[in-house]
Structure formats: C-alpha cells, structure tokens
Amino acid sequence: MGHYTYLVIDLASVLVPLIASFHPRLRFVQTWRAFWPACLLVALAFCIWDSYYTAWGIWGFNPRYITGIRVANLPLEEVLFFICIPYASLFTYHCIRVLLPRRSSGAWSVPVTIVLVGALLTVASWYTQRLYTSVAFIVCAASLLTAWKIRAEWLPDFYRAFVVILIPFFIVNGLLTGTGLDQPVVWYNPAHHLGPRMLTIPVEDTFYGMALLLLTTMIYEHLLKRKK
C-alpha cells in the first residue's frame, strides 16, 4: 500500500462501525449529536499533545507509509486516527450497552479504578523523565479519577467495552508499530518510554488509548444526558 498504508488502516478501522451505525436495532447514528462534539473536542486536545511530542522527537512518522499531507506538523492520517478510532470504539461501547446490558450494579469497577489509578501514578512518579510514560499515565489516571468522582454509572460498561476493544487495538496498533511491516509506521524515542512492548506495541499505548476513549466517553455521556 506504500504511502497509503496509514490512511488505509484508519479507514478500515471505521468502515464497518460506520455502516453498522444505521442498523435499526443499534441506531448509533441517533447519538451523533453527542458523539461528534465529544470526539472532536478530545481529538483537538490530543492533536495538540501529539503535535508537541512530534516536534520534540518523542515519536514520529515513517514517510514511507504516509501520503505527505500535513495538518500543522502532523500527518493527515494521524489526525484521522483521533476520529476513526474513537468512532469505532464508542460504537463498540454503544453496542455493548444495547445488546449486552449489565445485570449487576457494576460495583467491581470501584476497586478496578483504585488499582489502576494507584499503579499508573506510582509508575509515573518513578519515570518522570520519560515523557510518554509519565504524561500518558498521569492523564489516564486523572481521567479515571474524574469518572469516579462524578460517579459515572457508565464506567463498568466502559471497562467491559475496553476489554473487547483491546482485540482490534492489538491489530491496528500492531500494524502501526511494525507488526507485519518492514518498518513501523510510527516510531518512538526509546528515551521517553519504558521499553517493554506487547509484540511491537509500547505498553504506554494501552493507557494513552484508554485516556483518549475515556475522555470521549465522558463528554459523550454528559451530552447524551443533557439532551435527554
């Protein structure tokens, strides 16, 4: 696919969820008035973060796999990533809530959140000089704490959806970080992450992605409630 590799990965990630959004049983399209403001607001914040880290050389993009079209100093494909992946993920979250409603209070989400926040903040405090690790873990921990503080009734469903989302996450992020390719689409400066990888995926990507999706879900649910 050459220069269209990253673009094809983006579009392939969102194609099926986009088509299925109109399914009469799911009707995710009816939540678009809440989804799009949430998605675009969080995407803007992450693009700014991404732009700085790209400029500082914390990560970068292989010109072999991108079209060369840029928005500020980011490849167009990277900007689309922050739209396509949240769309596919929130669609999954919506499907789980519609098709597999919870049969319990979800009280188990409280200890899960406490453990996650504690672990993330501990590691971030140990590795303050590794900017990807420390900032991603702090942002994820702060997002979890915010959801807990506002007593988000949807948090157990978010965790359930995130477990499912990990499957396409490993496929998409695996491709972007070099699984099955001669070179990675996205490279990382080893001075700014812990080093351990899941196949080719830095462990930080999991919590960077969790923060992206959790913040989007938080705003999405807030807007849904307001509209109701």
N, C-alpha and C positions, 0 to 999 in steps of 0.2 A: 504493500500500500504506500510505501515511501513517505512522501511529505503529507499524506492524508491520514497517516496511522492514528494520531491522537484524535483527529476530528471524527474518524470512523468509530473509535472507541466511545467517544462522547455520545454520538448519535445512536449507536447500537444499544447503549445503556438505557436510553429513554424511549426508544421506539415502541416497544411492546406496552410499557405502562401508559404512554400517551394514547395509544389506540384503545387500550382497555379502559381508559378513564370514562368512556362513553357507554360502557356496558350498563344496561338498565338496572342490574342488581347492585352495582358498585357506585355509579354516578359520582365519581371523584370530581368530574367537571363542575358539579354544583358547588364545590368548595373552592373553586379557583379564586373567588373574590377574597378569600382569606389566604390562600396559598401564595399567590403571586406577590402581594406586598411583603409577606414574611420572607419568601425566597429571595427577592431582590434586595431587601434591606440587609439581610445576613450576607448575601453574596457580595454586596458592596464592601462591607466590613472585612470580609476575608480576602477580597481582591486587594484592598489597601495593605493588609498584613502581608499577603503574598508578594505584592509589588516591592515592598521594603526588603523582604528576605531575598528576593531575586536580585535586587540592586546590591545587597551586601554579600552576595555569593554564598548564601546558606543553602540554597538549592538553585537549580537552573534547568534548562530545557534543551534537548538534543535537536539541533537544526535539521537533522536527517529525517525527523518524524513529524515536523510541524510545517504548516503552509507558509509561514513567514509573515502572516498578517498579525499586527500587534495592536493592542489597546493599551495605551501608555507604554509601559515596558513589559507587559505580559502578552504571551501568545493568545490569539483569539480562542484557541482550544482550551486554554487554562481558565479563561473567563466563562466559557460554556460549561466547563466542568462544574462550576459552582451553581449552575442552573440545572443541568441534566441529572446530576447525582442526587441532589435534594428532591427533585421531582420524582425520580424513580423510588427513592427511599420513603418519601411521605405517602406516595401511592401504596407502597407495601404496608406502611403503618395503618393507612385508612382501610385497606383490605382486611387486615388482621382484626381491627375493631369491628368491622361489619360482619365478617364471616366467622370469626372465632372470638366472640365476646367472652370476657372474663367471667368465671364462675365463683370467684373469691374476691375478697377486698383488696388483694394485692399488697398486704402489709409486709410481705417479704421484701418489697422494694426499699424499705427504710434501711435495714441492715446492709443491703447491697450498696446503697448510696453512701452510707457511712464508711464502709470498707474502701470503696472506690476513691472517695474524696481523701481519706487518710493516706492511702497508698500514693495517689497522684501528688499530693502536696509534699509528702516525705521525699519522693524521688526528685521532685522539682527543687527542693531545698538543698539536696545533695549535689545537684548538677546545674547550678545557676549559670555557669559559663557556657553551657551547651544550649544555645538559644532556641533551637527547635524543641528540644526536650522540655526545658523549663517553661517556656511560654505556652506551648501546647497543653502541657499537663495542668498548668495554673488556669488557663481558660476553660478547660474541660471541667476541672474541679469547681470553679466558680459557677459554671452553667448548672452543674448538678446541685450545688448548694442553693442556687436561686430557685430551681424547680422544687426542691424540698421545702424551702422557706415559704413558697406560695402555696404549698400543699397541693401540688399538681396531681389531680386524680388520674390523669392520663399517664403518669410516669411508669407504672407497671406495664402498660401497653407499649410504651416506648422501648422498654428493655426487651420485651418479647419480640418486637419488630426488629430491634437491632441485632438480635441473635440470628434472625432469618437473613437480614441484610448482609451479615458477615460472609455469606456464601458468594453473592455477586461482588462483594468488596474484594475478596481474595482474587477473583478473576480479573476485575478491572484494574485494581492497584497492582496486581501481579504483572499484568501486561505493561503498565506504565513504568514499573520499576525494573523491567527487563526480563521477566519470565517469558520464555518462548521467542525472545528477540535477540538479535546480535548485540545490541546495546540498549541501555534503558532510555525511555522517553524522558523521564525526569531523573536528574541526578541529585545527590545530596552531599553536602560538605561533611566529611566524617568528623570534623572538629565540633560539629553542632548537634550531633545525635548520639545516642548511647552505643550504637553499634549492632546489637542483636537484631536479626531480621527473621521474619516469618517467610520462608522461601527467599524472595528478593525484597520483601516489604519491610521497611523500618517499623519497629514496634510503635513508634510515635504516631504513625499514620492512623492507627486504630482510634486513638484518643483525639487526634485532630479531626477525624471524621465524625466521631461521637459528638464533639463540641459543635461542629457545623450543623449536624442534624438536630441536636437537642435545642439549640437556639432557634432554628427554623420552626421546629415543632411548638416551642413555647409561644412564639408570636402567632403562629397559625392557630393554635388552640384559643389564644386570647381573642383573636379577631373573630373566630367562629362563635365564641360565647357572646361577644358583643352583638353580632348580627342576629343571634337567636333572641 
